[in-house]
Amino acid sequence: MFEERLRAQLPLAADRILHRVRETRGGTLYDPRFGVRGRGQGPYAASIEALFQTSARRLGLSTGCADAQTVTCASFNSRAPASPTG
């Protein structure tokens, strides 16, 4: 489904995007294993992580304080806590 929608919306860039996704996923588009599917591997994934960390620091999202929560790419892959009202 992802590939179909990508090709429909971005036909000229689809091959390049799919290549990058495969590059960060060990040659496949999807890995269903828990804890693996939300992470990438390799040099391209490392550069995305470095860019994310730099941007988070620049925006003040990562303070480095012992009592502050550090923002990571992985923190966006988890579910939001359930609301106390339901």
PDB file with SEQRES, HELIX, SHEET and CRYST1 records, atoms N, CA, C and O in Angstrom:
SEQRES   1 A   86  MET PHE GLU GLU ARG LEU ARG ALA GLN LEU PRO LEU ALA          
SEQRES   2 A   86  ALA ASP ARG ILE LEU HIS ARG VAL ARG GLU THR ARG GLY          
SEQRES   3 A   86  GLY THR LEU TYR ASP PRO ARG PHE GLY VAL ARG GLY ARG          
SEQRES   4 A   86  GLY GLN GLY PRO TYR ALA ALA SER ILE GLU ALA LEU PHE          
SEQRES   5 A   86  GLN THR SER ALA ARG ARG LEU GLY LEU SER THR GLY CYS          
SEQRES   6 A   86  ALA ASP ALA GLN THR VAL THR CYS ALA SER PHE ASN SER          
SEQRES   7 A   86  ARG ALA PRO ALA SER PRO THR GLY                              
HELIX    1 AA1 PHE A    2  GLN A    9  1                                   8    
HELIX    2 AA2 ALA A   14  THR A   24  1                                  11    
HELIX    3 AA3 PRO A   43  ARG A   58  1                                  16    
HELIX    4 AA4 CYS A   73  PHE A   76  5                                   4    
CRYST1    1.000    1.000    1.000  90.00  90.00  90.00 P 1           1          
ATOM      1  N   MET A   1       0.818  -1.180   0.000  1.00  0.00           N  
ATOM      2  CA  MET A   1       0.000   0.000   0.000  1.00  0.00           C  
ATOM      3  C   MET A   1       0.875   1.262   0.000  1.00  0.00           C  
ATOM      4  O   MET A   1       0.586   2.217  -0.722  1.00  0.00           O  
ATOM      5  N   PHE A   2       1.933   1.267   0.802  1.00  0.00           N  
ATOM      6  CA  PHE A   2       2.831   2.421   0.851  1.00  0.00           C  
ATOM      7  C   PHE A   2       3.415   2.711  -0.523  1.00  0.00           C  
ATOM      8  O   PHE A   2       3.424   3.850  -0.989  1.00  0.00           O  
ATOM      9  N   GLU A   3       3.898   1.662  -1.152  1.00  0.00           N  
ATOM     10  CA  GLU A   3       4.531   1.844  -2.456  1.00  0.00           C  
ATOM     11  C   GLU A   3       3.531   2.354  -3.500  1.00  0.00           C  
ATOM     12  O   GLU A   3       3.869   3.219  -4.308  1.00  0.00           O  
ATOM     13  N   GLU A   4       2.317   1.832  -3.488  1.00  0.00           N  
ATOM     14  CA  GLU A   4       1.293   2.289  -4.431  1.00  0.00           C  
ATOM     15  C   GLU A   4       0.988   3.775  -4.251  1.00  0.00           C  
ATOM     16  O   GLU A   4       0.936   4.532  -5.221  1.00  0.00           O  
ATOM     17  N   ARG A   5       0.791   4.177  -3.011  1.00  0.00           N  
ATOM     18  CA  ARG A   5       0.472   5.584  -2.743  1.00  0.00           C  
ATOM     19  C   ARG A   5       1.644   6.493  -3.061  1.00  0.00           C  
ATOM     20  O   ARG A   5       1.462   7.599  -3.570  1.00  0.00           O  
ATOM     21  N   LEU A   6       2.852   6.023  -2.759  1.00  0.00           N  
ATOM     22  CA  LEU A   6       4.040   6.809  -3.066  1.00  0.00           C  
ATOM     23  C   LEU A   6       4.170   7.022  -4.567  1.00  0.00           C  
ATOM     24  O   LEU A   6       4.433   8.135  -5.025  1.00  0.00           O  
ATOM     25  N   ARG A   7       3.986   5.959  -5.324  1.00  0.00           N  
ATOM     26  CA  ARG A   7       4.092   6.080  -6.784  1.00  0.00           C  
ATOM     27  C   ARG A   7       2.984   6.952  -7.365  1.00  0.00           C  
ATOM     28  O   ARG A   7       3.199   7.634  -8.367  1.00  0.00           O  
ATOM     29  N   ALA A   8       1.811   6.940  -6.755  1.00  0.00           N  
ATOM     30  CA  ALA A   8       0.713   7.783  -7.234  1.00  0.00           C  
ATOM     31  C   ALA A   8       0.964   9.257  -6.927  1.00  0.00           C  
ATOM     32  O   ALA A   8       0.673  10.122  -7.754  1.00  0.00           O  
ATOM     33  N   GLN A   9       1.503   9.548  -5.738  1.00  0.00           N  
ATOM     34  CA  GLN A   9       1.685  10.932  -5.317  1.00  0.00           C  
ATOM     35  C   GLN A   9       2.996  11.541  -5.804  1.00  0.00           C  
ATOM     36  O   GLN A   9       3.041  12.726  -6.134  1.00  0.00           O  
ATOM     37  N   LEU A  10       4.053  10.750  -5.851  1.00  0.00           N  
ATOM     38  CA  LEU A  10       5.386  11.240  -6.236  1.00  0.00           C  
ATOM     39  C   LEU A  10       6.013  10.316  -7.272  1.00  0.00           C  
ATOM     40  O   LEU A  10       7.014   9.661  -6.981  1.00  0.00           O  
ATOM     41  N   PRO A  11       5.458  10.251  -8.455  1.00  0.00           N  
ATOM     42  CA  PRO A  11       5.937   9.264  -9.434  1.00  0.00           C  
ATOM     43  C   PRO A  11       7.399   9.455  -9.839  1.00  0.00           C  
ATOM     44  O   PRO A  11       8.082   8.469 -10.116  1.00  0.00           O  
ATOM     45  N   LEU A  12       7.890  10.671  -9.881  1.00  0.00           N  
ATOM     46  CA  LEU A  12       9.276  10.895 -10.302  1.00  0.00           C  
ATOM     47  C   LEU A  12      10.283  10.589  -9.199  1.00  0.00           C  
ATOM     48  O   LEU A  12      11.431  10.249  -9.486  1.00  0.00           O  
ATOM     49  N   ALA A  13       9.868  10.707  -7.951  1.00  0.00           N  
ATOM     50  CA  ALA A  13      10.784  10.495  -6.831  1.00  0.00           C  
ATOM     51  C   ALA A  13      10.610   9.138  -6.165  1.00  0.00           C  
ATOM     52  O   ALA A  13      11.396   8.789  -5.284  1.00  0.00           O  
ATOM     53  N   ALA A  14       9.611   8.369  -6.557  1.00  0.00           N  
ATOM     54  CA  ALA A  14       9.283   7.118  -5.867  1.00  0.00           C  
ATOM     55  C   ALA A  14      10.453   6.142  -5.820  1.00  0.00           C  
ATOM     56  O   ALA A  14      10.740   5.589  -4.758  1.00  0.00           O  
ATOM     57  N   ASP A  15      11.128   5.918  -6.926  1.00  0.00           N  
ATOM     58  CA  ASP A  15      12.242   4.965  -6.935  1.00  0.00           C  
ATOM     59  C   ASP A  15      13.363   5.402  -5.998  1.00  0.00           C  
ATOM     60  O   ASP A  15      13.941   4.577  -5.290  1.00  0.00           O  
ATOM     61  N   ARG A  16      13.666   6.678  -5.994  1.00  0.00           N  
ATOM     62  CA  ARG A  16      14.721   7.197  -5.120  1.00  0.00           C  
ATOM     63  C   ARG A  16      14.337   7.025  -3.644  1.00  0.00           C  
ATOM     64  O   ARG A  16      15.168   6.624  -2.829  1.00  0.00           O  
ATOM     65  N   ILE A  17      13.086   7.327  -3.306  1.00  0.00           N  
ATOM     66  CA  ILE A  17      12.618   7.196  -1.924  1.00  0.00           C  
ATOM     67  C   ILE A  17      12.624   5.729  -1.493  1.00  0.00           C  
ATOM     68  O   ILE A  17      13.080   5.405  -0.396  1.00  0.00           O  
ATOM     69  N   LEU A  18      12.125   4.853  -2.342  1.00  0.00           N  
ATOM     70  CA  LEU A  18      12.106   3.430  -2.008  1.00  0.00           C  
ATOM     71  C   LEU A  18      13.518   2.881  -1.833  1.00  0.00           C  
ATOM     72  O   LEU A  18      13.755   2.037  -0.968  1.00  0.00           O  
ATOM     73  N   HIS A  19      14.451   3.354  -2.647  1.00  0.00           N  
ATOM     74  CA  HIS A  19      15.842   2.931  -2.508  1.00  0.00           C  
ATOM     75  C   HIS A  19      16.395   3.339  -1.142  1.00  0.00           C  
ATOM     76  O   HIS A  19      17.080   2.554  -0.487  1.00  0.00           O  
ATOM     77  N   ARG A  20      16.095   4.571  -0.713  1.00  0.00           N  
ATOM     78  CA  ARG A  20      16.573   5.038   0.598  1.00  0.00           C  
ATOM     79  C   ARG A  20      15.959   4.239   1.733  1.00  0.00           C  
ATOM     80  O   ARG A  20      16.644   3.899   2.698  1.00  0.00           O  
ATOM     81  N   VAL A  21      14.672   3.937   1.626  1.00  0.00           N  
ATOM     82  CA  VAL A  21      14.018   3.138   2.664  1.00  0.00           C  
ATOM     83  C   VAL A  21      14.667   1.760   2.741  1.00  0.00           C  
ATOM     84  O   VAL A  21      14.965   1.270   3.830  1.00  0.00           O  
ATOM     85  N   ARG A  22      14.884   1.141   1.594  1.00  0.00           N  
ATOM     86  CA  ARG A  22      15.546  -0.172   1.578  1.00  0.00           C  
ATOM     87  C   ARG A  22      16.970  -0.092   2.129  1.00  0.00           C  
ATOM     88  O   ARG A  22      17.438  -1.015   2.795  1.00  0.00           O  
ATOM     89  N   GLU A  23      17.644   1.004   1.849  1.00  0.00           N  
ATOM     90  CA  GLU A  23      19.012   1.190   2.338  1.00  0.00           C  
ATOM     91  C   GLU A  23      19.060   1.215   3.861  1.00  0.00           C  
ATOM     92  O   GLU A  23      20.012   0.712   4.457  1.00  0.00           O  
ATOM     93  N   THR A  24      18.053   1.789   4.492  1.00  0.00           N  
ATOM     94  CA  THR A  24      18.034   1.859   5.953  1.00  0.00           C  
ATOM     95  C   THR A  24      17.374   0.649   6.593  1.00  0.00           C  
ATOM     96  O   THR A  24      17.364   0.534   7.818  1.00  0.00           O  
ATOM     97  N   ARG A  25      16.828  -0.249   5.800  1.00  0.00           N  
ATOM     98  CA  ARG A  25      16.131  -1.431   6.310  1.00  0.00           C  
ATOM     99  C   ARG A  25      16.795  -2.738   5.892  1.00  0.00           C  
ATOM    100  O   ARG A  25      16.144  -3.783   5.901  1.00  0.00           O  
ATOM    101  N   GLY A  26      18.038  -2.706   5.536  1.00  0.00           N  
ATOM    102  CA  GLY A  26      18.730  -3.938   5.171  1.00  0.00           C  
ATOM    103  C   GLY A  26      18.238  -4.556   3.877  1.00  0.00           C  
ATOM    104  O   GLY A  26      18.297  -5.774   3.713  1.00  0.00           O  
ATOM    105  N   GLY A  27      17.753  -3.733   2.951  1.00  0.00           N  
ATOM    106  CA  GLY A  27      17.340  -4.214   1.650  1.00  0.00           C  
ATOM    107  C   GLY A  27      15.852  -4.485   1.485  1.00  0.00           C  
ATOM    108  O   GLY A  27      15.406  -4.803   0.383  1.00  0.00           O  
ATOM    109  N   THR A  28      15.081  -4.368   2.549  1.00  0.00           N  
ATOM    110  CA  THR A  28      13.639  -4.600   2.460  1.00  0.00           C  
ATOM    111  C   THR A  28      12.883  -3.316   2.786  1.00  0.00           C  
ATOM    112  O   THR A  28      13.441  -2.385   3.366  1.00  0.00           O  
ATOM    113  N   LEU A  29      11.623  -3.279   2.410  1.00  0.00           N  
ATOM    114  CA  LEU A  29      10.800  -2.109   2.724  1.00  0.00           C  
ATOM    115  C   LEU A  29      10.220  -2.169   4.126  1.00  0.00           C  
ATOM    116  O   LEU A  29       9.911  -1.131   4.711  1.00  0.00           O  
ATOM    117  N   TYR A  30      10.067  -3.368   4.674  1.00  0.00           N  
ATOM    118  CA  TYR A  30       9.381  -3.498   5.962  1.00  0.00           C  
ATOM    119  C   TYR A  30       9.947  -4.675   6.737  1.00  0.00           C  
ATOM    120  O   TYR A  30      10.195  -5.741   6.174  1.00  0.00           O  
ATOM    121  N   ASP A  31      10.146  -4.476   8.021  1.00  0.00           N  
ATOM    122  CA  ASP A  31      10.570  -5.548   8.912  1.00  0.00           C  
ATOM    123  C   ASP A  31       9.566  -5.595  10.051  1.00  0.00           C  
ATOM    124  O   ASP A  31       9.533  -4.670  10.862  1.00  0.00           O  
ATOM    125  N   PRO A  32       8.743  -6.642  10.144  1.00  0.00           N  
ATOM    126  CA  PRO A  32       7.667  -6.672  11.127  1.00  0.00           C  
ATOM    127  C   PRO A  32       8.102  -6.930  12.565  1.00  0.00           C  
ATOM    128  O   PRO A  32       7.273  -6.877  13.474  1.00  0.00           O  
ATOM    129  N   ARG A  33       9.381  -7.207  12.789  1.00  0.00           N  
ATOM    130  CA  ARG A  33       9.824  -7.519  14.150  1.00  0.00           C  
ATOM    131  C   ARG A  33       9.665  -6.305  15.063  1.00  0.00           C  
ATOM    132  O   ARG A  33      10.021  -5.186  14.693  1.00  0.00           O  
ATOM    133  N   PHE A  34       9.124  -6.542  16.263  1.00  0.00           N  
ATOM    134  CA  PHE A  34       8.927  -5.484  17.233  1.00  0.00           C  
ATOM    135  C   PHE A  34      10.274  -4.889  17.629  1.00  0.00           C  
ATOM    136  O   PHE A  34      11.234  -5.623  17.865  1.00  0.00           O  
ATOM    137  N   GLY A  35      10.346  -3.586  17.701  1.00  0.00           N  
ATOM    138  CA  GLY A  35      11.572  -2.908  18.080  1.00  0.00           C  
ATOM    139  C   GLY A  35      12.509  -2.651  16.920  1.00  0.00           C  
ATOM    140  O   GLY A  35      13.457  -1.877  17.052  1.00  0.00           O  
ATOM    141  N   VAL A  36      12.264  -3.285  15.786  1.00  0.00           N  
ATOM    142  CA  VAL A  36      13.107  -3.112  14.605  1.00  0.00           C  
ATOM    143  C   VAL A  36      12.417  -2.220  13.587  1.00  0.00           C  
ATOM    144  O   VAL A  36      13.064  -1.422  12.909  1.00  0.00           O  
ATOM    145  N   ARG A  37      11.102  -2.357  13.482  1.00  0.00           N  
ATOM    146  CA  ARG A  37      10.386  -1.661  12.423  1.00  0.00           C  
ATOM    147  C   ARG A  37      10.416  -0.149  12.553  1.00  0.00           C  
ATOM    148  O   ARG A  37      10.211   0.544  11.556  1.00  0.00           O  
ATOM    149  N   GLY A  38      10.660   0.390  13.732  1.00  0.00           N  
ATOM    150  CA  GLY A  38      10.703   1.834  13.908  1.00  0.00           C  
ATOM    151  C   GLY A  38      12.097   2.413  13.856  1.00  0.00           C  
ATOM    152  O   GLY A  38      12.290   3.592  14.153  1.00  0.00           O  
ATOM    153  N   ARG A  39      13.069   1.608  13.484  1.00  0.00           N  
ATOM    154  CA  ARG A  39      14.462   2.063  13.481  1.00  0.00           C  
ATOM    155  C   ARG A  39      15.116   1.744  12.143  1.00  0.00           C  
ATOM    156  O   ARG A  39      14.734   0.804  11.445  1.00  0.00           O  
ATOM    157  N   GLY A  40      16.101   2.545  11.814  1.00  0.00           N  
ATOM    158  CA  GLY A  40      16.873   2.290  10.604  1.00  0.00           C  
ATOM    159  C   GLY A  40      18.286   1.881  10.968  1.00  0.00           C  
ATOM    160  O   GLY A  40      18.689   1.971  12.128  1.00  0.00           O  
ATOM    161  N   GLN A  41      19.032   1.434   9.980  1.00  0.00           N  
ATOM    162  CA  GLN A  41      20.419   1.025  10.184  1.00  0.00           C  
ATOM    163  C   GLN A  41      21.257   1.582   9.057  1.00  0.00           C  
ATOM    164  O   GLN A  41      20.737   1.912   7.991  1.00  0.00           O  
ATOM    165  N   GLY A  42      22.541   1.687   9.286  1.00  0.00           N  
ATOM    166  CA  GLY A  42      23.455   2.103   8.238  1.00  0.00           C  
ATOM    167  C   GLY A  42      23.773   3.589   8.268  1.00  0.00           C  
ATOM    168  O   GLY A  42      23.262   4.326   9.110  1.00  0.00           O  
ATOM    169  N   PRO A  43      24.623   4.022   7.341  1.00  0.00           N  
ATOM    170  CA  PRO A  43      25.102   5.403   7.345  1.00  0.00           C  
ATOM    171  C   PRO A  43      24.007   6.439   7.074  1.00  0.00           C  
ATOM    172  O   PRO A  43      24.047   7.531   7.642  1.00  0.00           O  
ATOM    173  N   TYR A  44      23.048   6.125   6.233  1.00  0.00           N  
ATOM    174  CA  TYR A  44      21.984   7.091   5.950  1.00  0.00           C  
ATOM    175  C   TYR A  44      21.099   7.278   7.180  1.00  0.00           C  
ATOM    176  O   TYR A  44      20.716   8.404   7.499  1.00  0.00           O  
ATOM    177  N   ALA A  45      20.774   6.195   7.868  1.00  0.00           N  
ATOM    178  CA  ALA A  45      19.984   6.282   9.097  1.00  0.00           C  
ATOM    179  C   ALA A  45      20.755   7.040  10.173  1.00  0.00           C  
ATOM    180  O   ALA A  45      20.161   7.799  10.940  1.00  0.00           O  
ATOM    181  N   ALA A  46      22.062   6.845  10.238  1.00  0.00           N  
ATOM    182  CA  ALA A  46      22.884   7.568  11.216  1.00  0.00           C  
ATOM    183  C   ALA A  46      22.890   9.066  10.924  1.00  0.00           C  
ATOM    184  O   ALA A  46      22.885   9.877  11.850  1.00  0.00           O  
ATOM    185  N   SER A  47      22.901   9.439   9.647  1.00  0.00           N  
ATOM    186  CA  SER A  47      22.886  10.867   9.325  1.00  0.00           C  
ATOM    187  C   SER A  47      21.520  11.478   9.640  1.00  0.00           C  
ATOM    188  O   SER A  47      21.451  12.643  10.031  1.00  0.00           O  
ATOM    189  N   ILE A  48      20.436  10.722   9.479  1.00  0.00           N  
ATOM    190  CA  ILE A  48      19.114  11.208   9.870  1.00  0.00           C  
ATOM    191  C   ILE A  48      19.067  11.422  11.376  1.00  0.00           C  
ATOM    192  O   ILE A  48      18.543  12.434  11.841  1.00  0.00           O  
ATOM    193  N   GLU A  49      19.606  10.485  12.139  1.00  0.00           N  
ATOM    194  CA  GLU A  49      19.656  10.601  13.600  1.00  0.00           C  
ATOM    195  C   GLU A  49      20.465  11.825  14.022  1.00  0.00           C  
ATOM    196  O   GLU A  49      20.050  12.566  14.912  1.00  0.00           O  
ATOM    197  N   ALA A  50      21.618  12.040  13.387  1.00  0.00           N  
ATOM    198  CA  ALA A  50      22.456  13.199  13.721  1.00  0.00           C  
ATOM    199  C   ALA A  50      21.730  14.511  13.407  1.00  0.00           C  
ATOM    200  O   ALA A  50      21.794  15.459  14.190  1.00  0.00           O  
ATOM    201  N   LEU A  51      21.045  14.566  12.273  1.00  0.00           N  
ATOM    202  CA  LEU A  51      20.278  15.759  11.915  1.00  0.00           C  
ATOM    203  C   LEU A  51      19.159  15.998  12.921  1.00  0.00           C  
ATOM    204  O   LEU A  51      18.907  17.136  13.316  1.00  0.00           O  
ATOM    205  N   PHE A  52      18.489  14.924  13.334  1.00  0.00           N  
ATOM    206  CA  PHE A  52      17.416  15.045  14.322  1.00  0.00           C  
ATOM    207  C   PHE A  52      17.970  15.588  15.639  1.00  0.00           C  
ATOM    208  O   PHE A  52      17.400  16.513  16.217  1.00  0.00           O  
ATOM    209  N   GLN A  53      19.077  15.018  16.114  1.00  0.00           N  
ATOM    210  CA  GLN A  53      19.662  15.468  17.382  1.00  0.00           C  
ATOM    211  C   GLN A  53      20.091  16.929  17.311  1.00  0.00           C  
ATOM    212  O   GLN A  53      19.875  17.683  18.260  1.00  0.00           O  
ATOM    213  N   THR A  54      20.694  17.334  16.202  1.00  0.00           N  
ATOM    214  CA  THR A  54      21.116  18.723  16.030  1.00  0.00           C  
ATOM    215  C   THR A  54      19.909  19.655  16.048  1.00  0.00           C  
ATOM    216  O   THR A  54      19.940  20.700  16.697  1.00  0.00           O  
ATOM    217  N   SER A  55      18.865  19.287  15.349  1.00  0.00           N  
ATOM    218  CA  SER A  55      17.655  20.117  15.307  1.00  0.00           C  
ATOM    219  C   SER A  55      16.985  20.184  16.673  1.00  0.00           C  
ATOM    220  O   SER A  55      16.524  21.248  17.086  1.00  0.00           O  
ATOM    221  N   ALA A  56      16.928  19.054  17.380  1.00  0.00           N  
ATOM    222  CA  ALA A  56      16.325  19.034  18.712  1.00  0.00           C  
ATOM    223  C   ALA A  56      17.098  19.944  19.662  1.00  0.00           C  
ATOM    224  O   ALA A  56      16.498  20.691  20.435  1.00  0.00           O  
ATOM    225  N   ARG A  57      18.426  19.883  19.606  1.00  0.00           N  
ATOM    226  CA  ARG A  57      19.252  20.758  20.449  1.00  0.00           C  
ATOM    227  C   ARG A  57      19.011  22.221  20.113  1.00  0.00           C  
ATOM    228  O   ARG A  57      18.856  23.057  21.003  1.00  0.00           O  
ATOM    229  N   ARG A  58      18.980  22.521  18.812  1.00  0.00           N  
ATOM    230  CA  ARG A  58      18.795  23.902  18.361  1.00  0.00           C  
ATOM    231  C   ARG A  58      17.450  24.455  18.813  1.00  0.00           C  
ATOM    232  O   ARG A  58      17.333  25.643  19.112  1.00  0.00           O  
ATOM    233  N   LEU A  59      16.441  23.600  18.862  1.00  0.00           N  
ATOM    234  CA  LEU A  59      15.107  24.028  19.265  1.00  0.00           C  
ATOM    235  C   LEU A  59      14.876  23.928  20.767  1.00  0.00           C  
ATOM    236  O   LEU A  59      13.787  24.231  21.253  1.00  0.00           O  
ATOM    237  N   GLY A  60      15.900  23.503  21.499  1.00  0.00           N  
ATOM    238  CA  GLY A  60      15.788  23.416  22.948  1.00  0.00           C  
ATOM    239  C   GLY A  60      15.001  22.212  23.436  1.00  0.00           C  
ATOM    240  O   GLY A  60      14.497  22.224  24.559  1.00  0.00           O  
ATOM    241  N   LEU A  61      14.885  21.189  22.629  1.00  0.00           N  
ATOM    242  CA  LEU A  61      14.139  20.001  23.035  1.00  0.00           C  
ATOM    243  C   LEU A  61      14.980  19.041  23.857  1.00  0.00           C  
ATOM    244  O   LEU A  61      14.435  18.159  24.522  1.00  0.00           O  
ATOM    245  N   SER A  62      16.275  19.191  23.826  1.00  0.00           N  
ATOM    246  CA  SER A  62      17.170  18.331  24.586  1.00  0.00           C  
ATOM    247  C   SER A  62      18.066  19.236  25.415  1.00  0.00           C  
ATOM    248  O   SER A  62      18.963  19.883  24.875  1.00  0.00           O  
ATOM    249  N   THR A  63      17.832  19.288  26.726  1.00  0.00           N  
ATOM    250  CA  THR A  63      18.576  20.223  27.573  1.00  0.00           C  
ATOM    251  C   THR A  63      19.844  19.624  28.152  1.00  0.00           C  
ATOM    252  O   THR A  63      20.765  20.354  28.520  1.00  0.00           O  
ATOM    253  N   GLY A  64      19.902  18.308  28.237  1.00  0.00           N  
ATOM    254  CA  GLY A  64      21.074  17.669  28.819  1.00  0.00           C  
ATOM    255  C   GLY A  64      21.032  17.623  30.334  1.00  0.00           C  
ATOM    256  O   GLY A  64      21.966  17.108  30.951  1.00  0.00           O  
ATOM    257  N   CYS A  65      19.976  18.147  30.962  1.00  0.00           N  
ATOM    258  CA  CYS A  65      19.848  18.099  32.420  1.00  0.00           C  
ATOM    259  C   CYS A  65      19.544  16.673  32.855  1.00  0.00           C  
ATOM    260  O   CYS A  65      18.916  15.907  32.125  1.00  0.00           O  
ATOM    261  N   ALA A  66      19.996  16.333  34.044  1.00  0.00           N  
ATOM    262  CA  ALA A  66      19.792  14.979  34.544  1.00  0.00           C  
ATOM    263  C   ALA A  66      18.318  14.669  34.749  1.00  0.00           C  
ATOM    264  O   ALA A  66      17.906  13.520  34.589  1.00  0.00           O  
ATOM    265  N   ASP A  67      17.516  15.667  35.098  1.00  0.00           N  
ATOM    266  CA  ASP A  67      16.105  15.412  35.360  1.00  0.00           C  
ATOM    267  C   ASP A  67      15.219  15.636  34.142  1.00  0.00           C  
ATOM    268  O   ASP A  67      14.008  15.427  34.214  1.00  0.00           O  
ATOM    269  N   ALA A  68      15.805  16.057  33.026  1.00  0.00           N  
ATOM    270  CA  ALA A  68      15.024  16.303  31.813  1.00  0.00           C  
ATOM    271  C   ALA A  68      15.022  15.061  30.932  1.00  0.00           C  
ATOM    272  O   ALA A  68      15.986  14.295  30.919  1.00  0.00           O  
ATOM    273  N   GLN A  69      13.944  14.873  30.207  1.00  0.00           N  
ATOM    274  CA  GLN A  69      13.865  13.751  29.275  1.00  0.00           C  
ATOM    275  C   GLN A  69      14.510  14.163  27.962  1.00  0.00           C  
ATOM    276  O   GLN A  69      14.158  15.192  27.385  1.00  0.00           O  
ATOM    277  N   THR A  70      15.448  13.365  27.496  1.00  0.00           N  
ATOM    278  CA  THR A  70      16.108  13.642  26.232  1.00  0.00           C  
ATOM    279  C   THR A  70      15.247  13.132  25.093  1.00  0.00           C  
ATOM    280  O   THR A  70      14.740  12.012  25.141  1.00  0.00           O  
ATOM    281  N   VAL A  71      15.086  13.946  24.082  1.00  0.00           N  
ATOM    282  CA  VAL A  71      14.276  13.568  22.926  1.00  0.00           C  
ATOM    283  C   VAL A  71      15.134  12.765  21.969  1.00  0.00           C  
ATOM    284  O   VAL A  71      16.255  13.164  21.653  1.00  0.00           O  
ATOM    285  N   THR A  72      14.614  11.627  21.501  1.00  0.00           N  
ATOM    286  CA  THR A  72      15.298  10.817  20.496  1.00  0.00           C  
ATOM    287  C   THR A  72      14.319  10.479  19.393  1.00  0.00           C  
ATOM    288  O   THR A  72      13.108  10.627  19.561  1.00  0.00           O  
ATOM    289  N   CYS A  73      14.837  10.027  18.271  1.00  0.00           N  
ATOM    290  CA  CYS A  73      13.955   9.589  17.183  1.00  0.00           C  
ATOM    291  C   CYS A  73      13.050   8.465  17.677  1.00  0.00           C  
ATOM    292  O   CYS A  73      11.884   8.396  17.290  1.00  0.00           O  
ATOM    293  N   ALA A  74      13.573   7.589  18.522  1.00  0.00           N  
ATOM    294  CA  ALA A  74      12.795   6.448  18.996  1.00  0.00           C  
ATOM    295  C   ALA A  74      11.609   6.884  19.845  1.00  0.00           C  
ATOM    296  O   ALA A  74      10.610   6.168  19.910  1.00  0.00           O  
ATOM    297  N   SER A  75      11.693   8.052  20.504  1.00  0.00           N  
ATOM    298  CA  SER A  75      10.581   8.485  21.337  1.00  0.00           C  
ATOM    299  C   SER A  75       9.356   8.835  20.515  1.00  0.00           C  
ATOM    300  O   SER A  75       8.256   8.907  21.064  1.00  0.00           O  
ATOM    301  N   PHE A  76       9.508   9.055  19.215  1.00  0.00           N  
ATOM    302  CA  PHE A  76       8.365   9.327  18.359  1.00  0.00           C  
ATOM    303  C   PHE A  76       7.726   8.047  17.835  1.00  0.00           C  
ATOM    304  O   PHE A  76       6.672   8.094  17.200  1.00  0.00           O  
ATOM    305  N   ASN A  77       8.353   6.909  18.097  1.00  0.00           N  
ATOM    306  CA  ASN A  77       7.826   5.635  17.616  1.00  0.00           C  
ATOM    307  C   ASN A  77       6.927   4.954  18.639  1.00  0.00           C  
ATOM    308  O   ASN A  77       6.294   3.943  18.333  1.00  0.00           O  
ATOM    309  N   SER A  78       6.866   5.498  19.853  1.00  0.00           N  
ATOM    310  CA  SER A  78       6.048   4.864  20.874  1.00  0.00           C  
ATOM    311  C   SER A  78       4.661   5.502  20.894  1.00  0.00           C  
ATOM    312  O   SER A  78       4.460   6.608  20.392  1.00  0.00           O  
ATOM    313  N   ARG A  79       3.733   4.795  21.472  1.00  0.00           N  
ATOM    314  CA  ARG A  79       2.361   5.315  21.564  1.00  0.00           C  
ATOM    315  C   ARG A  79       2.287   6.368  22.663  1.00  0.00           C  
ATOM    316  O   ARG A  79       3.050   6.339  23.628  1.00  0.00           O  
ATOM    317  N   ALA A  80       1.359   7.287  22.493  1.00  0.00           N  
ATOM    318  CA  ALA A  80       1.107   8.283  23.521  1.00  0.00           C  
ATOM    319  C   ALA A  80       0.434   7.612  24.699  1.00  0.00           C  
ATOM    320  O   ALA A  80      -0.329   6.664  24.510  1.00  0.00           O  
ATOM    321  N   PRO A  81       0.698   8.085  25.927  1.00  0.00           N  
ATOM    322  CA  PRO A  81       0.046   7.483  27.087  1.00  0.00           C  
ATOM    323  C   PRO A  81      -1.468   7.688  27.004  1.00  0.00           C  
ATOM    324  O   PRO A  81      -1.941   8.679  26.447  1.00  0.00           O  
ATOM    325  N   ALA A  82      -2.207   6.754  27.557  1.00  0.00           N  
ATOM    326  CA  ALA A  82      -3.660   6.867  27.561  1.00  0.00           C  
ATOM    327  C   ALA A  82      -4.078   8.036  28.423  1.00  0.00           C  
ATOM    328  O   ALA A  82      -3.479   8.299  29.466  1.00  0.00           O  
ATOM    329  N   SER A  83      -5.098   8.730  27.989  1.00  0.00           N  
ATOM    330  CA  SER A  83      -5.563   9.886  28.765  1.00  0.00           C  
ATOM    331  C   SER A  83      -6.274   9.398  30.011  1.00  0.00           C  
ATOM    332  O   SER A  83      -6.915   8.347  29.985  1.00  0.00           O  
ATOM    333  N   PRO A  84      -6.172  10.148  31.107  1.00  0.00           N  
ATOM    334  CA  PRO A  84      -6.794   9.711  32.350  1.00  0.00           C  
ATOM    335  C   PRO A  84      -8.325   9.701  32.280  1.00  0.00           C  
ATOM    336  O   PRO A  84      -8.974   9.063  33.109  1.00  0.00           O  
ATOM    337  N   THR A  85      -8.905  10.400  31.303  1.00  0.00           N  
ATOM    338  CA  THR A  85     -10.360  10.462  31.205  1.00  0.00           C  
ATOM    339  C   THR A  85     -10.931   9.385  30.303  1.00  0.00           C  
ATOM    340  O   THR A  85     -12.150   9.268  30.180  1.00  0.00           O  
ATOM    341  N   GLY A  86     -10.090   8.609  29.682  1.00  0.00           N  
ATOM    342  CA  GLY A  86     -10.694   7.573  28.868  1.00  0.00           C  
ATOM    343  C   GLY A  86      -9.852   7.128  27.792  1.00  0.00           C  
ATOM    344  O   GLY A  86     -10.244   6.250  27.023  1.00  0.00           O  
TER     345      GLY A  86                                                      
END                                                                             
